[in-house]
């Protein structure tokens, strides 16, 4: 059943089988045939003449300053219906009587009406610029759906202005105005396209809407860049532009371009080709500028942080890729999809390349100067800073590594790392990749340790550097990737390295004290000689290790406590036994009898591993009393206690 607003001069006549069976048939949409009579044609043209000339801006000053759709929505609907009826009548006249004067007159009326509708179309688009901004369109996209517009159009055809107002009570004012104005635009575009004036309608639409898209992109900080321009920029400026792009790209796609696609689809719903060409011409330039930026960024100057910015770009594009495919689904926008995909692939390739370069940098580090005092190697700091920060991107890297297996042909040693079962965990591949990167670093550090002539110092170096690595793993996303088992194994390895350092670094001193527990009733001279022997051994070790360093305070204290626990009890036992034999004979002691009390020894040990000692002189001071001594360092200048007095 036809809608209420359709002209009654046309009646459906399904009994007519073909257009040729009657001289008064005109084919309409969907194959339905309508019958005309001479009087009907005349009446249609007469009604159209009256309505169209009433709003002829060339002959009516009222029409020149008044908007048809703003003045009366019902009359605007009647105007559209009159034009549609006139177009059907013209179609009939063309097929039946091409030389008819009525056809000429009808064509003149059609031109006047199209000028009127062009103006209305422009006014509605301009007046509702704020309501048709992409954010508003995207927000109320459900209300501007095709079914919603059809519902509104149905209400216009079947009800009064008051009834239309009631329909809008369920939505706010902005959304109501948007939907109503969109319905008007759609009615005008349908009418102009069906009348053969789609080109004029599209021209107006493109002119206004492209300016809105361009303005939106400009406000988001999106600008056209070239490889020459970006290569001239300082990294700080590039960082600013990159941050702006990262913040804007999702808004541009999901709000700006999405809103425009929705608007195009609604306004030009009657023509697939027109809505495609409109959207393409409006969005193509801006979208290409938007999605070409990542590839241009790859051509910018190198920076230590560049890989992380590339990963940020990759994440941003991959996250909105489904929306890109949906919004730019037209054949004519395939170049936009291709550009976005090209950027995505280029970013992925760049990440792989930079990771390979990092691995090569570590493996080929050729520095031959050992780190002073066995401290943290710069390669350790750089490598773990890079790897731990990289682990924050594990989800993105997982997708990049799916088709990029390790180049090594053998599995990682199970004693080093046991990866999770790939069937049980999606992080297996990425976990293995991170374990491999750290293994490359550890192997290189083993080589660096060999640069030290003192083996005990090489173990202190390994202790320091592995101890630096383990907390970096524990306190970052690496702990999730490598697991508690890896951390426990390498904490144990730190203890083993520290134990090796103590054994090799202090064995000479401890071996002097080894007879203490079995001395029994040793003579004073035996104990005196043992103390002298200890003093010489301790001075030598202390002098050697006074510039060694353990940067971590907790590890430093643990090593000191361990050394003291092995050294002091034996030395105190020897010292106490010797002091007992000195009663009554103290004055005959020589200057070198006893250099260190147990407390003195503790003081010296507490001064180790700060790496700030430039020279050490542990010797007798001939100007002092025979049994006094001084130790002068940059950090220590004191007169130690003695077990006897004069």
NUVEX-600807 format. One record per residue (C-alpha): x, y, z. Coordinates in steps of 0.25 Angstrom, whole numbers, plus 2048, in hexadecimal, padded with zeros to 3 digits. Each point is the difference from the previous one (the first is absolute). Last residue first. Layout:
{px:X; py:Y; pz:Z}
...
This chain:
{px:997; py:801; pz:937}
{px:7F4; py:7FA; pz:7FA}
{px:7FC; py:7F2; pz:7FA}
{px:7F5; py:7FB; pz:7F7}
{px:802; py:80B; pz:7F7}
{px:7F5; py:80A; pz:7FA}
{px:802; py:806; pz:7F3}
{px:805; py:80E; pz:7FD}
{px:7F7; py:806; pz:7F5}
{px:801; py:805; pz:7F2}
{px:7F6; py:7FA; pz:7F7}
{px:7F9; py:804; pz:7F3}
{px:80B; py:806; pz:7F7}
{px:80A; py:7F6; pz:807}
{px:80A; py:800; pz:80B}
{px:801; py:7F4; pz:809}
{px:808; py:803; pz:80D}
{px:808; py:7F8; pz:809}
{px:803; py:7FF; pz:80F}
{px:809; py:7F5; pz:806}
{px:80E; py:807; pz:801}
{px:7F9; py:80E; pz:804}
{px:7FF; py:809; pz:7F4}
{px:80B; py:806; pz:7F7}
{px:803; py:7F3; pz:7FA}
{px:7F2; py:7FE; pz:7FA}
{px:7FE; py:7F2; pz:7FC}
{px:7FA; py:7FD; pz:7F3}
{px:7F2; py:7FF; pz:7F9}
{px:801; py:80B; pz:7F5}
{px:7F5; py:800; pz:7F6}
{px:7FE; py:808; pz:7F4}
{px:7F4; py:805; pz:7F8}
{px:7F5; py:7FA; pz:808}
{px:7F2; py:804; pz:7FA}
{px:7FC; py:7F3; pz:7FB}
{px:7F6; py:7FE; pz:80C}
{px:803; py:7F1; pz:801}
{px:808; py:800; pz:80D}
{px:7FF; py:809; pz:80C}
{px:7F9; py:7F7; pz:808}
{px:80B; py:7F6; pz:7FF}
{px:80A; py:80A; pz:805}
{px:7F7; py:803; pz:80C}
{px:7FE; py:7F1; pz:803}
{px:80F; py:7FE; pz:800}
{px:802; py:80B; pz:80A}
{px:7F5; py:7FA; pz:809}
{px:807; py:7F2; pz:800}
{px:80D; py:808; pz:803}
{px:80A; py:802; pz:7F5}
{px:80F; py:803; pz:800}
{px:805; py:7F7; pz:80A}
{px:80F; py:7FD; pz:802}
{px:806; py:809; pz:7F6}
{px:805; py:80B; pz:809}
{px:807; py:7F6; pz:809}
{px:7FA; py:7FB; pz:80D}
{px:809; py:801; pz:80C}
{px:7F7; py:80A; pz:807}
{px:7F4; py:7F6; pz:800}
{px:808; py:7F5; pz:808}
{px:7F7; py:800; pz:80D}
{px:7F4; py:7FA; pz:7F9}
{px:804; py:7FE; pz:7F1}
{px:7FC; py:7F1; pz:800}
{px:7F1; py:804; pz:802}
{px:801; py:809; pz:7F4}
{px:804; py:7F5; pz:7F7}
{px:7F4; py:7F7; pz:804}
{px:7F7; py:80C; pz:7FE}
{px:805; py:803; pz:7F2}
{px:800; py:7F2; pz:7FB}
{px:7F1; py:7FE; pz:804}
{px:7FD; py:80E; pz:7FB}
{px:806; py:7FC; pz:7F2}
{px:7F9; py:7F3; pz:7FF}
{px:7F2; py:807; pz:804}
{px:803; py:80C; pz:7F7}
{px:803; py:7F9; pz:7F3}
{px:7F5; py:7F7; pz:7FC}
{px:7F4; py:809; pz:805}
{px:808; py:80C; pz:7FC}
{px:800; py:7FC; pz:7F1}
{px:7F1; py:7FC; pz:800}
{px:7FC; py:80D; pz:807}
{px:808; py:808; pz:7F6}
{px:7FA; py:7F9; pz:7F4}
{px:7F2; py:802; pz:806}
{px:803; py:80E; pz:803}
{px:804; py:803; pz:7F1}
{px:7F4; py:7F8; pz:7FB}
{px:7F7; py:809; pz:808}
{px:807; py:80D; pz:7FC}
{px:800; py:7FD; pz:7F1}
{px:80C; py:807; pz:7FA}
{px:80B; py:7F5; pz:804}
{px:80D; py:806; pz:7FD}
{px:80F; py:7FD; pz:800}
{px:80A; py:80B; pz:803}
{px:804; py:7FA; pz:80D}
{px:801; py:7F2; pz:7FA}
{px:80F; py:7FF; pz:7FE}
{px:804; py:808; pz:80C}
{px:7F7; py:7F8; pz:809}
{px:805; py:7F3; pz:7FA}
{px:80F; py:804; pz:802}
{px:7FD; py:805; pz:80E}
{px:7F9; py:7F4; pz:804}
{px:80B; py:7F7; pz:7FC}
{px:80B; py:808; pz:807}
{px:7F7; py:801; pz:80C}
{px:7FD; py:7F1; pz:800}
{px:80F; py:7FD; pz:7FF}
{px:803; py:809; pz:80C}
{px:7F5; py:7FA; pz:808}
{px:805; py:7F2; pz:7FD}
{px:80E; py:804; pz:804}
{px:7FB; py:805; pz:80D}
{px:7F7; py:7F4; pz:803}
{px:80D; py:7F7; pz:7FE}
{px:808; py:809; pz:808}
{px:7F6; py:800; pz:80B}
{px:800; py:7F1; pz:801}
{px:7F5; py:7F7; pz:7FB}
{px:7F8; py:7F9; pz:80B}
{px:7F5; py:7FB; pz:7F6}
{px:802; py:805; pz:7F2}
{px:7F5; py:7F8; pz:7FA}
{px:7F6; py:80B; pz:7FF}
{px:80A; py:80A; pz:7FB}
{px:806; py:7F7; pz:7F5}
{px:7F7; py:806; pz:7F5}
{px:803; py:80E; pz:803}
{px:80B; py:802; pz:7F5}
{px:7F7; py:7F9; pz:7F7}
{px:7F5; py:80A; pz:802}
{px:809; py:80B; pz:7FB}
{px:804; py:7F9; pz:7F3}
{px:7F2; py:7FB; pz:7FE}
{px:7FA; py:80E; pz:800}
{px:7FF; py:804; pz:7F2}
{px:7FE; py:7F2; pz:7FA}
{px:7F6; py:7FB; pz:80A}
{px:7F9; py:80D; pz:802}
{px:7FF; py:802; pz:7F1}
{px:7FB; py:7F2; pz:7FE}
{px:7F5; py:802; pz:80B}
{px:7FC; py:80D; pz:7F9}
{px:7FF; py:7F9; pz:7F3}
{px:7F8; py:7F4; pz:806}
{px:7F7; py:80A; pz:807}
{px:7FD; py:807; pz:7F3}
{px:7FD; py:7F3; pz:7FA}
{px:7F6; py:7FD; pz:80A}
{px:7F9; py:80D; pz:7FD}
{px:801; py:7FB; pz:7F2}
{px:7F8; py:7F3; pz:802}
{px:7F6; py:807; pz:809}
{px:7FD; py:80A; pz:7F5}
{px:7FF; py:7F6; pz:7F5}
{px:7F6; py:7F7; pz:808}
{px:7F8; py:80C; pz:804}
{px:7FC; py:802; pz:7F1}
{px:806; py:806; pz:7F4}
{px:7F5; py:807; pz:7FA}
{px:7F9; py:804; pz:80D}
{px:80D; py:804; pz:807}
{px:803; py:807; pz:7F3}
{px:7F5; py:80A; pz:802}
{px:809; py:807; pz:809}
{px:805; py:800; pz:80F}
{px:805; py:7F2; pz:800}
{px:807; py:801; pz:7F3}
{px:807; py:80D; pz:803}
{px:802; py:7FA; pz:80E}
{px:808; py:7F4; pz:7F9}
{px:808; py:809; pz:7F7}
{px:808; py:808; pz:80A}
{px:803; py:7F4; pz:808}
{px:806; py:7F9; pz:7F3}
{px:809; py:80D; pz:7FF}
{px:805; py:800; pz:80E}
{px:802; py:7F2; pz:801}
{px:807; py:7FF; pz:7F2}
{px:809; py:80B; pz:804}
{px:803; py:7FA; pz:80E}
{px:804; py:7F3; pz:7F8}
{px:809; py:808; pz:7F7}
{px:806; py:806; pz:80C}
{px:803; py:7F2; pz:806}
{px:807; py:7FC; pz:7F3}
{px:80A; py:80C; pz:801}
{px:804; py:803; pz:7F2}
{px:7F3; py:806; pz:7FC}
{px:7FC; py:7FF; pz:7F1}
{px:7FA; py:7F3; pz:802}
{px:7F4; py:806; pz:807}
{px:7FD; py:807; pz:7F3}
{px:7FE; py:7F3; pz:7F9}
{px:7F6; py:7FB; pz:80A}
{px:7F9; py:80D; pz:7FE}
{px:7FE; py:7FD; pz:7F2}
{px:7FA; py:7F3; pz:803}
{px:7F7; py:807; pz:80A}
{px:7FB; py:80A; pz:7F6}
{px:7FD; py:7F5; pz:7F5}
{px:7F9; py:7F8; pz:80B}
{px:7F7; py:80D; pz:803}
{px:7FC; py:800; pz:7F2}
{px:7FD; py:7F1; pz:7FF}
{px:7F7; py:801; pz:80D}
{px:7F9; py:80B; pz:7F9}
{px:7FD; py:7F8; pz:7F4}
{px:7FD; py:7F4; pz:807}
{px:7F5; py:807; pz:808}
{px:7FB; py:806; pz:7F3}
{px:7FE; py:7F2; pz:7FA}
{px:7FA; py:7FA; pz:80D}
{px:7F6; py:80C; pz:803}
{px:7F4; py:7F9; pz:7FA}
{px:800; py:7F6; pz:80B}
{px:7FB; py:7F2; pz:801}
{px:803; py:7FB; pz:7F2}
{px:80D; py:807; pz:800}
{px:804; py:7F9; pz:80C}
{px:807; py:80A; pz:809}
{px:80F; py:802; pz:7FD}
{px:80B; py:7FA; pz:809}
{px:80C; py:809; pz:801}
{px:80E; py:7FF; pz:804}
{px:801; py:7F1; pz:804}
{px:7F7; py:7FD; pz:7F5}
{px:80A; py:805; pz:7F6}
{px:7FA; py:809; pz:7F5}
{px:7FC; py:7F7; pz:7F4}
{px:809; py:7FF; pz:7F5}
{px:800; py:806; pz:7F2}
{px:801; py:80E; pz:804}
{px:7F9; py:80A; pz:7F6}
{px:7F4; py:801; pz:80A}
{px:7F3; py:7FF; pz:7F9}
{px:7F9; py:80C; pz:7F9}
{px:7F2; py:7FC; pz:7FC}
{px:7F9; py:801; pz:80E}
{px:80B; py:80B; pz:804}
{px:7F8; py:80C; pz:7FC}
{px:7F3; py:7FB; pz:807}
{px:808; py:7FD; pz:80D}
{px:807; py:80E; pz:7FF}
{px:7F3; py:807; pz:801}
{px:7FC; py:7F8; pz:80D}
{px:80F; py:801; pz:805}
{px:800; py:810; pz:7FF}
{px:804; py:802; pz:80F}
{px:80B; py:7F6; pz:7FE}
{px:807; py:80A; pz:7F7}
{px:803; py:808; pz:80C}
{px:806; py:7F5; pz:807}
{px:809; py:7FC; pz:7F4}
{px:805; py:80F; pz:7FD}
{px:803; py:803; pz:80E}
{px:806; py:7F2; pz:802}
{px:809; py:802; pz:7F4}
{px:804; py:80E; pz:803}
{px:804; py:7FE; pz:80E}
{px:807; py:7F3; pz:7FD}
{px:807; py:806; pz:7F4}
{px:805; py:80B; pz:80A}
{px:807; py:7F5; pz:808}
{px:7FC; py:800; pz:80F}
{px:80C; py:800; pz:809}
{px:80C; py:7F7; pz:800}
{px:809; py:80B; pz:807}
{px:801; py:808; pz:7F3}
{px:7F9; py:7FA; pz:7F4}
{px:809; py:7F8; pz:7F7}
{px:806; py:807; pz:7F4}
{px:7FE; py:7F7; pz:7F3}
{px:7F4; py:806; pz:7FA}
{px:7FC; py:7F8; pz:7F4}
{px:7F1; py:7FF; pz:801}
{px:7FC; py:7F7; pz:7F5}
{px:7F6; py:7F7; pz:807}
{px:7F9; py:80B; pz:807}
{px:7FF; py:809; pz:7F3}
{px:7FC; py:7F4; pz:7F8}
{px:7F4; py:7FD; pz:80A}
{px:7FC; py:80F; pz:7FF}
{px:801; py:800; pz:7F1}
{px:7F7; py:7F3; pz:7FF}
{px:7F6; py:807; pz:809}
{px:801; py:80C; pz:7F7}
{px:7FD; py:7F8; pz:7F4}
{px:7F4; py:7F9; pz:806}
{px:7FA; py:80D; pz:805}
{px:802; py:806; pz:7F2}
{px:7F9; py:7F4; pz:7F9}
{px:7F4; py:802; pz:80A}
{px:800; py:80F; pz:7FD}
{px:801; py:7FE; pz:7F1}
{px:7F4; py:7F6; pz:801}
{px:7F7; py:80A; pz:807}
{px:804; py:80B; pz:7F7}
{px:7FD; py:7F8; pz:7F4}
{px:7F3; py:7FC; pz:806}
{px:7FC; py:80E; pz:803}
{px:804; py:804; pz:7F2}
{px:7F8; py:7F4; pz:7FA}
{px:7F4; py:803; pz:807}
{px:801; py:80E; pz:7FB}
{px:802; py:7FC; pz:7F2}
{px:7F4; py:7F6; pz:801}
{px:7F7; py:80D; pz:802}
{px:7FB; py:7FF; pz:7F2}
{px:7FC; py:7F2; pz:802}
{px:7F8; py:804; pz:80C}
{px:803; py:7F9; pz:80E}
{px:807; py:80D; pz:806}
{px:7F7; py:800; pz:80C}
{px:800; py:7F1; pz:802}
{px:80F; py:7FD; pz:7FD}
{px:805; py:80C; pz:808}
{px:7F7; py:7FC; pz:80C}
{px:806; py:7F2; pz:800}
{px:80E; py:806; pz:7FF}
{px:7FD; py:809; pz:80D}
{px:809; py:7F8; pz:809}
{px:80A; py:7FD; pz:7F5}
{px:803; py:80F; pz:7FD}
{px:802; py:804; pz:80F}
{px:808; py:7F4; pz:803}
{px:809; py:801; pz:7F5}
{px:802; py:80F; pz:803}
{px:804; py:7FD; pz:80E}
{px:809; py:7F5; pz:7FC}
{px:807; py:80A; pz:7F7}
{px:801; py:809; pz:80C}
{px:807; py:7F5; pz:807}
{px:809; py:7FD; pz:7F5}
{px:804; py:80F; pz:7FF}
{px:805; py:801; pz:80F}
{px:80F; py:7FF; pz:7FD}
{px:7FE; py:80A; pz:7F4}
{px:802; py:800; pz:7F1}
{px:7FB; py:80C; pz:7F8}
{px:7F3; py:7FF; pz:7F8}
{px:7FD; py:7F6; pz:7F5}
{px:7F8; py:7F7; pz:809}
{px:7F7; py:80C; pz:803}
{px:7FD; py:801; pz:7F2}
{px:7FA; py:7F2; pz:800}
{px:7F8; py:804; pz:80C}
{px:7FB; py:80D; pz:7FA}
{px:7FA; py:7FA; pz:7F4}
{px:7F3; py:7FC; pz:807}
{px:7FC; py:80E; pz:804}
{px:804; py:807; pz:7F3}
{px:7F8; py:7F5; pz:7F8}
{px:7F4; py:802; pz:809}
{px:800; py:80F; pz:7FE}
{px:801; py:7FF; pz:7F1}
{px:7F6; py:7F4; pz:7FE}
{px:7F5; py:805; pz:80A}
{px:7F7; py:80A; pz:7F8}
{px:803; py:7FA; pz:7F2}
{px:7FE; py:7F2; pz:805}
{px:7F3; py:803; pz:808}
{px:7FA; py:807; pz:7F4}
{px:804; py:7F5; pz:7F6}
{px:7FA; py:7F5; pz:809}
{px:7F3; py:807; pz:803}
{px:7FE; py:803; pz:7F1}
{px:803; py:7F2; pz:7FC}
{px:7F7; py:7FA; pz:80A}
{px:7F4; py:809; pz:7FC}
{px:7F3; py:801; pz:809}
{px:807; py:800; pz:80D}
{px:807; py:80D; pz:7FC}
{px:7FD; py:808; pz:80D}
{px:801; py:7F4; pz:809}
{px:80D; py:7F9; pz:7FA}
{px:807; py:80D; pz:7FF}
{px:7FC; py:804; pz:80F}
{px:805; py:7F2; pz:805}
{px:80D; py:801; pz:7F8}
{px:802; py:80E; pz:805}
{px:7FE; py:7FC; pz:80F}
{px:80A; py:7F4; pz:7FE}
{px:80A; py:809; pz:7F9}
{px:800; py:80A; pz:80C}
{px:7FC; py:7F8; pz:80C}
{px:806; py:7F2; pz:7FF}
{px:80B; py:803; pz:7F6}
{px:805; py:80E; pz:804}
{px:7FE; py:7FD; pz:80F}
{px:808; py:7F4; pz:7FF}
{px:80B; py:807; pz:7F9}
{px:800; py:80D; pz:809}
{px:808; py:7FC; pz:80C}
{px:80A; py:7F8; pz:7F9}
{px:802; py:80B; pz:7F6}
{px:802; py:80B; pz:80A}
{px:80A; py:7F7; pz:807}
{px:807; py:7FE; pz:7F3}
{px:800; py:80F; pz:7FD}
{px:807; py:803; pz:80D}
{px:80A; py:7F5; pz:7FE}
{px:803; py:805; pz:7F3}
{px:803; py:80E; pz:806}
{px:809; py:7F9; pz:80A}
{px:807; py:7F8; pz:7F5}
{px:804; py:80C; pz:7F8}
{px:7F9; py:802; pz:7F3}
{px:807; py:800; pz:7F3}
{px:7FD; py:7F1; pz:7FD}
{px:7F1; py:803; pz:802}
{px:800; py:80B; pz:7F5}
{px:807; py:7F7; pz:7F6}
{px:7F7; py:7F4; pz:803}
{px:7F4; py:809; pz:7FE}
{px:7F5; py:804; pz:80A}
{px:7F2; py:804; pz:7FE}
{px:7FA; py:804; pz:80D}
{px:7F8; py:7FA; pz:80B}
{px:800; py:808; pz:80D}
{px:7F2; py:7FC; pz:804}
{px:7FB; py:80E; pz:7FD}
{px:805; py:7FF; pz:7F2}
{px:7F9; py:7F2; pz:7FE}
{px:7F3; py:806; pz:805}
{px:802; py:80C; pz:7F6}
{px:803; py:7F7; pz:7F5}
{px:7F3; py:7F8; pz:803}
{px:7F8; py:80C; pz:801}
{px:805; py:806; pz:7F3}
{px:7FD; py:7F3; pz:7F9}
{px:7F2; py:800; pz:805}
{px:7FC; py:80E; pz:7FB}
{px:806; py:7FF; pz:7F1}
{px:7FD; py:7F1; pz:7FF}
{px:7F1; py:802; pz:804}
{px:7FE; py:80C; pz:7F6}
{px:806; py:7F8; pz:7F4}
{px:7F8; py:7F4; pz:804}
{px:7F3; py:807; pz:7FE}
{px:804; py:806; pz:7F3}
{px:805; py:7F2; pz:7FB}
{px:7F3; py:7F9; pz:804}
{px:7F7; py:809; pz:7F7}
{px:7FA; py:7F5; pz:7F8}
{px:7F2; py:800; pz:806}
{px:803; py:7F4; pz:808}
{px:80D; py:806; pz:806}
{px:7F9; py:80D; pz:803}
{px:7F4; py:7F9; pz:807}
{px:809; py:7F6; pz:808}
{px:809; py:80B; pz:804}
{px:7F5; py:809; pz:805}
{px:7F9; py:7F5; pz:808}
{px:80E; py:7FC; pz:806}
{px:803; py:80E; pz:804}
{px:7F3; py:802; pz:807}
{px:801; py:7F3; pz:807}
{px:80E; py:804; pz:805}
{px:7FA; py:80D; pz:805}
{px:7F6; py:7F8; pz:808}
{px:80A; py:7F7; pz:805}
{px:80A; py:80A; pz:804}
{px:7F5; py:809; pz:807}
{px:7FC; py:7F5; pz:808}
{px:80E; py:7FC; pz:804}
{px:803; py:80E; pz:805}
{px:7F2; py:801; pz:807}
{px:801; py:7F3; pz:808}
{px:7FA; py:7F4; pz:7FC}
{px:7F3; py:7F9; pz:805}
{px:7F7; py:80C; pz:7FF}
{px:803; py:800; pz:7F1}
{px:7F4; py:7F8; pz:7FB}
{px:7F7; py:80A; pz:807}
{px:805; py:80B; pz:7F8}
{px:7FD; py:7F9; pz:7F3}
{px:7F1; py:7FF; pz:806}
{px:800; py:80E; pz:802}
{px:805; py:803; pz:7F2}
{px:7F4; py:7F7; pz:7FA}
{px:801; py:7F2; pz:7FD}
{px:800; py:7F5; pz:7F5}
{px:80A; py:805; pz:7F6}
{px:809; py:807; pz:80A}
{px:7FF; py:7F4; pz:80A}
{px:804; py:7F6; pz:7F4}
{px:80C; py:809; pz:7FD}
{px:804; py:7FF; pz:80F}
{px:7FF; py:7F1; pz:800}
{px:808; py:7FF; pz:7F3}
{px:80A; py:809; pz:806}
{px:801; py:7F6; pz:80C}
{px:801; py:7F4; pz:7F7}
{px:80B; py:806; pz:7F8}
{px:808; py:803; pz:80C}
{px:801; py:80E; pz:805}
{px:7FC; py:7FD; pz:80E}
{px:80A; py:7F4; pz:801}
{px:80A; py:80A; pz:7FB}
{px:7FD; py:80A; pz:80C}
{px:80F; py:801; pz:805}
{px:806; py:7FE; pz:7F2}
{px:7F8; py:80B; pz:7FA}
{px:803; py:809; pz:80C}
{px:80F; py:7FD; pz:7FF}
{px:800; py:802; pz:7F1}
{px:7FA; py:80E; pz:801}
{px:7F2; py:800; pz:7FA}
{px:7F9; py:807; pz:80C}
{px:80B; py:80B; pz:7FF}
{px:7FE; py:802; pz:7F1}
{px:7F1; py:800; pz:801}
{px:7FE; py:80D; pz:7FA}
{px:80A; py:7FE; pz:7F5}
{px:7FB; py:7F2; pz:7FC}
{px:7F2; py:805; pz:801}
{px:803; py:80C; pz:7F8}
{px:807; py:7F9; pz:7F5}
{px:7F5; py:7F6; pz:7FE}
{px:7F5; py:80B; pz:800}
{px:808; py:808; pz:7F6}
{px:802; py:7F3; pz:7F7}
{px:7F1; py:7FD; pz:802}
{px:7FC; py:80E; pz:7FB}
{px:809; py:7FF; pz:7F4}
{px:7FA; py:7F2; pz:7FD}
{px:7F2; py:805; pz:801}
{px:803; py:80B; pz:7F6}
{px:807; py:7F6; pz:7F6}
{px:7F4; py:7F6; pz:802}
{px:7F6; py:80C; pz:7FD}
{px:807; py:802; pz:7F3}
{px:800; py:7F2; pz:7FC}
{px:7F1; py:7FF; pz:803}
{px:7FD; py:80B; pz:7F7}
{px:808; py:7F9; pz:7F5}
{px:7F9; py:7F3; pz:803}
{px:7F2; py:807; pz:800}
{px:804; py:806; pz:7F2}
{px:800; py:7F2; pz:7FB}
{px:80B; py:7FC; pz:7F6}
{px:804; py:7F3; pz:808}
{px:7F1; py:7FB; pz:800}
{px:7FF; py:7F2; pz:806}
{px:80E; py:7FC; pz:805}
{px:804; py:80E; pz:804}
{px:7F2; py:803; pz:805}
{px:800; py:7F4; pz:809}
{px:80E; py:804; pz:806}
{px:7FB; py:80E; pz:801}
{px:7F5; py:7FC; pz:809}
{px:809; py:7F8; pz:809}
{px:809; py:80C; pz:802}
{px:7F4; py:808; pz:803}
{px:7FB; py:7F7; pz:80A}
{px:80E; py:800; pz:807}
{px:800; py:80F; pz:7FF}
{px:7F2; py:800; pz:807}
{px:804; py:7F6; pz:80A}
{px:80D; py:809; pz:804}
{px:7F7; py:80C; pz:801}
{px:7F6; py:7F9; pz:809}
{px:80B; py:7FC; pz:809}
{px:805; py:80E; pz:801}
{px:7F1; py:804; pz:802}
{px:800; py:7F7; pz:80C}
{px:80D; py:805; pz:805}
{px:7FC; py:80E; pz:800}
{px:809; py:80C; pz:801}
{px:80D; py:7F9; pz:803}
{px:7FE; py:7F6; pz:7F4}
{px:7FC; py:80B; pz:7F7}
{px:80B; py:80A; pz:804}
{px:7FC; py:80F; pz:7FF}
{px:808; py:80B; pz:7FA}
{px:7FE; py:7FE; pz:7F1}
{px:7F3; py:7F9; pz:802}
{px:7FA; py:80D; pz:806}
{px:806; py:808; pz:7F4}
{px:7F9; py:7F7; pz:7F6}
{px:803; py:800; pz:7F2}
{px:80F; py:7FB; pz:7FF}
{px:7FF; py:7F9; pz:80E}
{px:7F5; py:7F7; pz:7FA}
{px:7F9; py:7FA; pz:80C}
{px:7F2; py:804; pz:7FC}
{px:804; py:7FC; pz:7F2}
{px:803; py:7F2; pz:804}
{px:7F3; py:7FE; pz:807}
{px:7F7; py:806; pz:7F5}
{px:807; py:7FA; pz:7F5}
{px:800; py:7F2; pz:807}
{px:7F1; py:801; pz:802}
{px:7FE; py:804; pz:7F1}
{px:80A; py:7F5; pz:7FB}
{px:7F8; py:7F5; pz:808}
{px:7F3; py:805; pz:7FC}
{px:804; py:800; pz:7F1}
{px:805; py:7F2; pz:801}
{px:7F4; py:7FB; pz:807}
{px:7F7; py:807; pz:7F6}
{px:807; py:7F9; pz:7F4}
{px:7FF; py:7F3; pz:807}
{px:80A; py:7F8; pz:807}
{px:802; py:7F1; pz:805}
{px:80B; py:7FC; pz:809}
{px:808; py:7F3; pz:7FE}
{px:809; py:7FA; pz:80B}
{px:80D; py:7FA; pz:7FC}
{px:807; py:803; pz:80D}
{px:801; py:80E; pz:7FC}
{px:7F6; py:807; pz:7F6}
{px:7FC; py:7FC; pz:7F2}
{px:7F6; py:80A; pz:7FA}
{px:7F3; py:7FB; pz:7F9}
{px:7F6; py:809; pz:7F9}
{px:802; py:7FA; pz:7F1}
{px:7FB; py:7F3; pz:805}
{px:805; py:7F1; pz:7FE}
{px:80E; py:805; pz:7FD}
{px:804; py:802; pz:80E}
{px:7FD; py:7F1; pz:803}
{px:7F6; py:7F8; pz:809}
{px:7F6; py:80B; pz:803}
{px:7F7; py:7F9; pz:80B}
{px:80A; py:805; pz:80B}
{px:7FB; py:80E; pz:7FF}
{px:805; py:809; pz:80B}
{px:7FA; py:80D; pz:801}
{px:807; py:80D; pz:7FD}
{px:7F7; py:80D; pz:801}
{px:7FF; py:7FD; pz:80F}
{px:80E; py:806; pz:803}
{px:808; py:7F9; pz:80B}
{px:800; py:807; pz:80E}
{px:7F8; py:7F5; pz:806}
{px:80A; py:7F5; pz:7FD}
{px:7FC; py:7F6; pz:7F5}
{px:7FA; py:7F2; pz:804}
